[in-house]
Amino acid sequence: MRKILAIGTERKSGEPIELVIARFFPRLRLTSCSRYVCRVSFPRAAWAVFAPTHSMRSTDLSNWGLSAMTKSEKRSAHAKSAKKTPKATKPWDVPIFPKHGDIDVQILYATVGHALTRWEAMEERLAHLFSILIGLHDPSEIAERAYGAVVTFRGRKEMIERAADLYFGLFPDATIKSMFDEAMLYAQGFAARRNEIAHGKVTSFLKPDKTLEFLMQPPTYASNKIKWYGDINYLYNSAIINNLAVGFDSTFVRVDRLARAIAARHPRPESHEEPLPHNSE
């Protein structure tokens, strides 16, 4: 007998994974099943037919989000995943996968909108910071429009960094430079989490009690976020997304404090404009 590990994620009919496996492979003996994983065993002679499915070449299996691996492959995969398992050590690190999803999908949708709104508020402060770095004492719509003309966050971040290189060359200050480095580190780190929220997909999962719960995961076309069914880079519920929104606000505070500190170094110049001539006629 040879044991395999079958893994399921989103299943189109909402059937429990053990029923899906039993329908496609009625001779398999299911030894144990949890929510998304079943251990099964079957005669060695059947392996020649079943083995190709572990690379997701089987249409039936791929339609149901299933895959399989041998015991040795499982050990190898476990060793690799142990090194890659997300462990949140920094505020912007990929959060650890949640144990439960949301019962109310509207709550999940609402937290997505809230988080993205908080991120945009932070980006407005970055645009304000860019205005100040190029010598404008008040937020300039012209400068902010120029900042926003750059499509990617990476490009906008580089604009700010190049302006800051010249600014701190002309006006050195170790304390404010440290504030700048920290603010940009937070912005860069949380940008990846913002993109996951903005481009993620809310998915339903069938619980053992036949009720649904909802989670956000990468869409199937996101090659950089999902390698094969069951191997995804992130899985969010509303609590996780709310925590990330707190991180976006924390970044906002750092950028705002930095912009105010820089502006305070350069008092607004007084106007020396000549009064307009008075027409006595």
C-alpha positions as CSV (number, residue, x, y, z in Angstrom):
1,M,0.0,0.0,0.0
2,R,1.2,3.5,-0.7
3,K,-0.2,6.6,1.1
4,I,-0.8,9.9,-0.5
5,L,-1.9,13.3,0.7
6,A,-4.8,15.0,-1.2
7,I,-5.3,18.7,-0.7
8,G,-8.4,20.7,-1.7
9,T,-9.1,24.4,-1.7
10,E,-12.2,25.9,-3.4
11,R,-14.5,23.2,-4.6
12,K,-17.0,24.1,-7.3
13,S,-20.0,22.2,-5.9
14,G,-19.3,22.9,-2.3
15,E,-19.1,19.1,-1.6
16,P,-16.8,17.9,1.2
17,I,-13.4,16.8,0.0
18,E,-13.9,13.2,1.0
19,L,-17.0,12.9,-1.3
20,V,-15.1,14.4,-4.2
21,I,-12.3,11.9,-3.8
22,A,-14.6,9.0,-3.4
23,R,-16.5,9.8,-6.5
24,F,-13.5,10.0,-8.7
25,F,-11.6,7.2,-7.1
26,P,-14.1,4.8,-5.5
27,R,-11.4,2.2,-4.6
28,L,-9.3,4.6,-2.5
29,R,-9.5,4.0,1.3
30,L,-9.8,7.2,3.2
31,T,-7.9,6.9,6.5
32,S,-8.6,10.4,7.9
33,C,-10.0,13.7,6.7
34,S,-9.9,17.2,8.1
35,R,-11.5,20.3,6.5
36,Y,-9.2,20.6,3.5
37,V,-7.0,17.5,3.7
38,C,-7.6,13.7,3.3
39,R,-5.1,10.9,3.8
40,V,-5.9,8.0,1.5
41,S,-4.2,4.7,0.7
42,F,-4.7,2.4,-2.3
43,P,-2.9,-0.6,-4.1
44,R,0.5,0.0,-5.6
45,A,-0.8,-1.1,-9.0
46,A,-3.1,1.9,-9.1
47,W,-0.3,4.4,-8.6
48,A,0.7,4.3,-12.3
49,V,-2.7,5.7,-13.1
50,F,-3.0,8.1,-10.2
51,A,0.6,9.4,-10.0
52,P,0.4,12.0,-12.8
53,T,-2.3,13.9,-10.8
54,H,0.2,15.2,-8.3
55,S,1.5,17.6,-10.9
56,M,-2.1,18.7,-11.6
57,R,-2.3,17.1,-15.1
58,S,-5.6,15.5,-14.3
59,T,-8.6,17.5,-15.5
60,D,-10.9,16.0,-12.9
61,L,-8.5,16.8,-10.0
62,S,-7.6,20.3,-11.2
63,N,-11.3,21.1,-11.5
64,W,-11.8,20.3,-7.9
65,G,-8.6,21.8,-6.7
66,L,-7.0,18.5,-5.6
67,S,-3.4,17.3,-5.8
68,A,-1.5,14.3,-4.4
69,M,2.0,13.4,-3.3
70,T,3.8,10.3,-2.0
71,K,5.0,10.0,1.5
72,S,8.6,11.0,0.5
73,E,7.3,13.9,-1.5
74,K,5.2,15.0,1.5
75,R,8.3,15.0,3.7
76,S,10.2,17.0,1.1
77,A,7.3,19.5,0.7
78,H,7.0,19.8,4.5
79,A,10.7,20.6,4.8
80,K,10.4,23.3,2.2
81,S,7.2,24.7,3.5
82,A,8.7,24.9,7.0
83,K,11.2,27.3,5.7
84,K,8.6,29.3,3.8
85,T,5.7,29.3,6.3
86,P,4.7,32.9,6.9
87,K,5.7,34.0,10.4
88,A,4.8,37.6,11.3
89,T,7.9,39.2,12.7
90,K,7.4,42.7,11.2
91,P,4.1,44.5,11.1
92,W,3.9,44.2,7.3
93,D,4.9,40.5,7.1
94,V,2.3,38.1,5.5
95,P,0.0,37.2,8.4
96,I,-0.3,33.7,9.7
97,F,-3.2,31.9,8.0
98,P,-6.5,32.2,10.1
99,K,-8.2,29.2,11.6
100,H,-11.7,30.5,10.7
101,G,-13.2,32.7,8.0
102,D,-16.1,35.2,8.2
103,I,-19.7,33.9,8.5
104,D,-21.1,37.2,7.0
105,V,-19.5,38.0,3.6
106,Q,-20.6,41.6,3.9
107,I,-18.3,42.1,6.8
108,L,-15.4,40.9,4.8
109,Y,-16.3,43.2,1.9
110,A,-16.6,46.2,4.2
111,T,-13.2,45.6,5.8
112,V,-11.7,45.5,2.3
113,G,-13.1,48.9,1.5
114,H,-12.1,50.3,4.8
115,A,-8.5,49.1,4.5
116,L,-8.1,50.4,0.9
117,T,-9.5,53.8,2.0
118,R,-6.9,54.0,4.8
119,W,-4.2,53.2,2.4
120,E,-5.2,56.0,0.0
121,A,-5.2,58.4,2.9
122,M,-1.6,57.4,3.6
123,E,-0.7,57.9,-0.1
124,E,-2.1,61.4,0.1
125,R,0.3,62.2,2.9
126,L,3.2,60.8,0.7
127,A,2.1,63.2,-2.0
128,H,2.2,66.0,0.5
129,L,5.6,64.9,1.6
130,F,6.8,65.0,-2.0
131,S,5.5,68.6,-2.3
132,I,7.5,69.7,0.8
133,L,10.7,67.9,-0.3
134,I,10.8,69.8,-3.6
135,G,10.6,73.2,-1.7
136,L,6.9,73.9,-1.5
137,H,5.7,75.0,1.9
138,D,2.0,74.1,1.4
139,P,0.5,71.0,-0.2
140,S,0.6,71.7,-4.0
141,E,-2.0,70.3,-6.3
142,I,0.5,70.6,-9.1
143,A,3.2,68.6,-7.3
144,E,0.6,66.0,-6.1
145,R,-0.7,65.5,-9.6
146,A,2.9,65.0,-10.8
147,Y,3.3,62.4,-8.0
148,G,0.1,60.7,-9.0
149,A,1.0,60.5,-12.7
150,V,3.4,57.7,-11.9
151,V,1.4,54.5,-12.1
152,T,3.2,52.2,-9.7
153,F,3.9,52.7,-6.0
154,R,7.5,51.6,-6.6
155,G,7.9,54.5,-9.1
156,R,6.3,57.0,-6.8
157,K,8.4,55.8,-3.9
158,E,11.5,56.3,-6.0
159,M,10.4,59.9,-6.8
160,I,10.3,60.7,-3.1
161,E,13.6,59.0,-2.4
162,R,15.4,60.9,-5.2
163,A,14.0,64.2,-3.9
164,A,15.0,63.2,-0.4
165,D,18.6,62.4,-1.5
166,L,19.0,66.0,-2.7
167,Y,17.1,67.5,0.2
168,F,19.2,65.8,2.9
169,G,22.3,66.6,1.0
170,L,21.4,70.3,1.2
171,F,19.9,70.2,4.7
172,P,21.4,67.4,6.7
173,D,19.6,66.2,9.8
174,A,20.3,62.7,11.2
175,T,17.1,62.6,13.2
176,I,14.8,63.5,10.4
177,K,16.6,61.3,8.0
178,S,16.0,58.4,10.4
179,M,12.3,59.3,10.5
180,F,12.3,59.3,6.7
181,D,13.9,55.9,6.4
182,E,11.4,54.4,8.9
183,A,8.4,55.9,7.1
184,M,9.5,54.7,3.7
185,L,10.3,51.2,5.2
186,Y,6.7,51.0,6.5
187,A,5.2,52.3,3.3
188,Q,7.2,49.8,1.2
189,G,6.4,46.9,3.5
190,F,2.6,47.5,3.7
191,A,2.4,48.2,-0.1
192,A,2.6,44.5,-0.7
193,R,-0.2,43.7,1.7
194,R,-2.3,46.5,0.2
195,N,-1.9,45.0,-3.3
196,E,-3.0,41.6,-1.9
197,I,-6.2,43.1,-0.5
198,A,-6.9,45.2,-3.7
199,H,-6.4,42.2,-6.0
200,G,-7.6,39.3,-3.8
201,K,-10.7,37.3,-4.3
202,V,-13.3,36.6,-1.7
203,T,-14.0,32.8,-1.7
204,S,-16.6,30.6,0.1
205,F,-15.7,27.4,1.9
206,L,-18.1,24.7,3.2
207,K,-17.7,24.0,6.9
208,P,-18.3,20.5,8.3
209,D,-21.7,21.7,9.7
210,K,-22.7,22.6,6.1
211,T,-22.6,26.3,6.6
212,L,-20.4,28.6,4.6
213,E,-17.5,30.8,5.7
214,F,-15.6,33.4,3.6
215,L,-12.0,34.2,3.2
216,M,-9.8,36.3,0.8
217,Q,-7.2,34.5,-1.2
218,P,-5.3,35.1,-4.5
219,P,-7.1,34.7,-7.7
220,T,-6.1,31.6,-9.7
221,Y,-4.3,33.7,-12.4
222,A,-2.0,35.3,-9.9
223,S,1.1,33.3,-10.7
224,N,3.3,35.1,-8.1
225,K,0.8,34.4,-5.3
226,I,-0.5,30.9,-6.0
227,K,1.7,28.0,-7.3
228,W,-0.9,25.2,-7.3
229,Y,-4.2,24.6,-5.7
230,G,-3.7,24.5,-1.9
231,D,-0.3,26.3,-2.1
232,I,-1.3,30.0,-1.7
233,N,0.8,32.9,-0.3
234,Y,-2.0,34.5,1.8
235,L,-5.4,33.9,3.3
236,Y,-7.2,36.8,5.0
237,N,-10.4,37.1,7.0
238,S,-11.8,40.5,8.2
239,A,-9.8,40.5,11.5
240,I,-6.5,40.2,9.6
241,I,-7.5,42.9,7.1
242,N,-8.5,45.2,9.9
243,N,-5.1,44.7,11.5
244,L,-3.5,45.6,8.2
245,A,-5.6,48.7,8.1
246,V,-4.2,49.6,11.5
247,G,-0.7,49.2,9.9
248,F,-1.7,51.6,7.1
249,D,-2.8,54.1,9.7
250,S,0.5,53.7,11.5
251,T,2.3,54.4,8.3
252,F,0.1,57.5,7.8
253,V,1.2,58.8,11.2
254,R,4.9,58.3,10.4
255,V,4.6,60.1,7.1
256,D,2.6,62.9,8.5
257,R,5.0,63.4,11.4
258,L,7.9,63.5,9.0
259,A,6.3,66.0,6.7
260,R,5.5,68.3,9.6
261,A,9.1,68.0,10.9
262,I,10.6,69.0,7.5
263,A,8.1,71.8,7.1
264,A,9.0,73.2,10.5
265,R,12.7,73.6,9.5
266,H,11.8,76.0,6.7
267,P,9.5,78.9,7.8
268,R,7.1,80.1,5.2
269,P,8.7,83.2,3.5
270,E,7.0,86.5,3.9
271,S,5.5,88.0,0.8
272,H,7.4,91.0,-0.6
273,E,5.1,91.7,-3.5
274,E,4.6,95.4,-4.3
275,P,1.0,96.6,-3.9
276,L,-0.9,97.1,-7.1
277,P,-0.9,100.7,-8.4
278,H,-4.1,102.7,-7.4
279,N,-6.0,104.2,-10.2
280,S,-7.2,107.6,-9.0
281,E,-9.2,108.4,-12.0
